[in-house]
Amino acid sequence: QRRSAITRTIIFVLSSEWSFLTVLGFLSAALFLTTEIAVDNILGGRLWILSALPNLSFLRLIVWTLYSLFFSIIARFCVEYISPFAAGSGIPEMKSILSGLKLKGYLSFDNLIAKIVGNVVAYCSDLSIGREGPYIMICGILANVLLKLDIFYRIRSDNSSKFQMLSAACAGGIATVFGSPVGGVLFSIEVTSTYYLIQNLTKSFLCAFCAAFFTSYIGNHGLLTPFVTHFDSKTFSNGKILSFIMLGVVCGVLGAFFVVAQDYVSKMRKKYFWLSKDRYKQVCIISIISSIFTYASFMPLHEGQFYTIRSMFSDTKLTEWERPSVYFNLIYFIIFKFFLTVVSIGLPVPCGLFVPVFVMGSAIGRLWGEVLSDLFPDMLITPGGFAVVGAAAMSAGTTRALSTCVIIFELTGQLVYMFPVLISVIVATAVGNLLSPSVYDKILESKG
Amino acid sequence: QRRSAITRTIIFVLSSEWSFLTVLGFLSAALFLTTEIAVDNILGGRLWILSALPNLSFLRLIVWTLYSLFFSIIARFCVEYISPFAAGSGIPEMKSILSGLKLKGYLSFDNLIAKIVGNVVAYCSDLSIGREGPYIMICGILANVLLKLDIFYRIRSDNSSKFQMLSAACAGGIATVFGSPVGGVLFSIEVTSTYYLIQNLTKSFLCAFCAAFFTSYIGNHGLLTPFVTHFDSKTFSNGKILSFIMLGVVCGVLGAFFVVAQDYVSKMRKKYFWLSKDRYKQVCIISIISSIFTYASFMPLHEGQFYTIRSMFSDTKLTEWERPSVYFNLIYFIIFKFFLTVVSIGLPVPCGLFVPVFVMGSAIGRLWGEVLSDLFPDMLITPGGFAVVGAAAMSAGTTRALSTCVIIFELTGQLVYMFPVLISVIVATAVGNLLSPSVYDKILESKG
């Protein structure tokens, strides 16, 4: 059959890479907002049940824990019965796929469903995990599924173009979850590439922009700065600069320790048969511990990780953390969070590690800021600013991605702490690199 | 001779890549601040002479023009007698060098002197040129010269390490001039690489950070946001988003037109013998035209390009541009600036093109904002915000570097216009790419 010139032009435009990336960004955003609604409903349901219960702390704790337990079991169920490839973060696997390895099953539709459902329920189950890792993979699978449409035949048949789309999809995934288009592109490049073809950059940017834009536009989030800060613009004294460098060193060391610790846990899991076999038991035990920690602490941890980050970043006093004392609570939180994250991210459920590490970093920074502000009251320290710097440094110390600094600028919507963030991120990355490989490389290595 | 363990450790640390990059960043910052002092003195000298003259407009204009002419001749002199390699921006040559080509003479000490002196005097001579291109090259040569020191023998003898240092030096150069560490790294990657080894990123970041930090620290610039803006945070209506996209299209087309026009001018220069021979005459004629344009316009252009950018970005009315009318002045400025920049950047003196293009873009955006705000008074348009978007879009339309968006965030210290800047930068890059290669690639191509 013959087509008119206009029809052909329209088809040509619609079947182009640009149209593909716009659609992909839109789908990624729509999917993410849908999962957000699911998360809100599941967590809201728990609060509703709790409010209907008699006012007995112990009963409430049990219901809370059982509720989480139920969802953590579903998460494990998704991996066991829908797709075994859905376990873990997915970033190391995406790196392998983008470097040319053919990992069968990872980009399948089954895995898409398992990742989406599994990550939502796991996230709702109080486990100390994040959403960004699975979402990179989800967006990659979305791209792969979308490519099967007839209209994108031109892209599908060109292998190099197909790879570029997958790489752009990673940027889109990160940009959707964080709402940080520029940081998303850079982070995805750092964690999934060894060599990067600069020519791809425009495509990754387009996909990331569309993803972040539609998330913001449909979700009415406005400017997508979930942790908006309002610090004053200021110059930093030598003493402060030194303290930021020290924070960077501490976060670099802790980041490397985190990498080594999670590797040790994953080795233990392989070594001891009862651990490697009883996967449900593992998930259940850790879910129960996490729930108790989350519900029974003095601090309002049950409000979620994002709430904790906002408290840390605030420029007011941590009134909710004062019982029994801010120092005690922060140290208690950091130690528990570290332990729980180390054991959680290796669980056979879809889980990322960025957000828990980020939360931990914000608490470390806040603690450092509170200590300094008590020791040197005339230095006029803003502990919230130290929390921002700590979050960036700890994330960099673990993932070794310098783009965490861009992500944090986009998350807070401020550039006031540009120099401290940069210096501590560079120091943390350097110190971390001296002590261990990045967490993603270590996972890849241990998977062989 | 035998050395103690401590001495050996110290030497090992001092001779490392990290120490090299820190020193390089420091030297780059120190050198830049020195040239800043020179620029200030030369421009201040002109104002001093003018203030000593009797109040006759015509006499003042002649003195102003002669003063500029003198320095433009010195600039040409530097290229002719110190190093012929100092002409032009240096970015295309750095790209060749980083891709493995051995361009003899470009990284020599002679060229360093010619570039530094030549660029300072050319910048002071009212020519419509910038400083970022030559400064990339200057920082590259600094790295090359520094590598000749005995202590850096380890780096020098390892070819791959040497290339990484040169690549990091490019990032340092941009970061020094713009004061934007993150944007500097990204911009340097985009304009000098085809493939980028992600592993280098930490090194480039370190060098860029040190350069920007020391520039800020020694120069007491505070947070290094030369064009700080104070726009309110807001969401953007559909109409505004559409107008930003249109601005992106316009800037993309104009950017491509700029690339083609400068290529045409450079072809004319080669074709006509009298143009290619009489290089002093060319420099003199264009310098005189530029001076008259700068001094005799109704707007305060003699305050320099940075002053113009600040006026464009301001959220108040353009009171200094109202005689005879803001529209007339903006259109007159854009046309003249376009013409002068096209003929200036091909002159055989050390000159970059980013700043003039950036200024042009800010004026285009401001014009667009003023028009919209007159046409649709109830859309509550901030013309200054449009100027920010226009500056980013026009720079992207010409250089095709998406990192202009990061540079503009760091220059203005605000992320409020993140979405508009991103969308117009992507659109401008895409439209530009449809119509022509990037300006640096075009120059490289025409040089063969």
HADDOCK unambig.tbl for C-alpha pairs under 7 A between the chains (distance, minus, plus):
assign (segid A and resid 190 and name CA) (segid B and resid 198 and name CA) 6.42 0.50 0.50
assign (segid A and resid 193 and name CA) (segid B and resid 198 and name CA) 6.95 0.50 0.50
assign (segid A and resid 194 and name CA) (segid B and resid 197 and name CA) 6.14 0.50 0.50
assign (segid A and resid 194 and name CA) (segid B and resid 198 and name CA) 5.46 0.50 0.50
assign (segid A and resid 195 and name CA) (segid B and resid 195 and name CA) 6.44 0.50 0.50
assign (segid A and resid 195 and name CA) (segid B and resid 196 and name CA) 5.48 0.50 0.50
assign (segid A and resid 195 and name CA) (segid B and resid 197 and name CA) 4.59 0.50 0.50
assign (segid A and resid 195 and name CA) (segid B and resid 198 and name CA) 5.83 0.50 0.50
assign (segid A and resid 196 and name CA) (segid B and resid 195 and name CA) 5.48 0.50 0.50
assign (segid A and resid 196 and name CA) (segid B and resid 196 and name CA) 5.01 0.50 0.50
assign (segid A and resid 196 and name CA) (segid B and resid 197 and name CA) 6.42 0.50 0.50
assign (segid A and resid 196 and name CA) (segid B and resid 198 and name CA) 6.87 0.50 0.50
assign (segid A and resid 197 and name CA) (segid B and resid 194 and name CA) 6.13 0.50 0.50
assign (segid A and resid 197 and name CA) (segid B and resid 195 and name CA) 4.58 0.50 0.50
assign (segid A and resid 197 and name CA) (segid B and resid 196 and name CA) 6.43 0.50 0.50
assign (segid A and resid 198 and name CA) (segid B and resid 190 and name CA) 6.43 0.50 0.50
assign (segid A and resid 198 and name CA) (segid B and resid 193 and name CA) 6.95 0.50 0.50
assign (segid A and resid 198 and name CA) (segid B and resid 194 and name CA) 5.46 0.50 0.50
assign (segid A and resid 198 and name CA) (segid B and resid 195 and name CA) 5.82 0.50 0.50
assign (segid A and resid 198 and name CA) (segid B and resid 196 and name CA) 6.88 0.50 0.50
assign (segid A and resid 206 and name CA) (segid B and resid 426 and name CA) 6.74 0.50 0.50
assign (segid A and resid 222 and name CA) (segid B and resid 235 and name CA) 5.53 0.50 0.50
assign (segid A and resid 223 and name CA) (segid B and resid 235 and name CA) 6.68 0.50 0.50
assign (segid A and resid 235 and name CA) (segid B and resid 222 and name CA) 5.56 0.50 0.50
assign (segid A and resid 235 and name CA) (segid B and resid 223 and name CA) 6.67 0.50 0.50
assign (segid A and resid 413 and name CA) (segid B and resid 415 and name CA) 5.74 0.50 0.50
assign (segid A and resid 414 and name CA) (segid B and resid 414 and name CA) 6.59 0.50 0.50
assign (segid A and resid 414 and name CA) (segid B and resid 415 and name CA) 6.70 0.50 0.50
assign (segid A and resid 415 and name CA) (segid B and resid 413 and name CA) 5.74 0.50 0.50
assign (segid A and resid 415 and name CA) (segid B and resid 414 and name CA) 6.69 0.50 0.50
assign (segid A and resid 426 and name CA) (segid B and resid 206 and name CA) 6.75 0.50 0.50
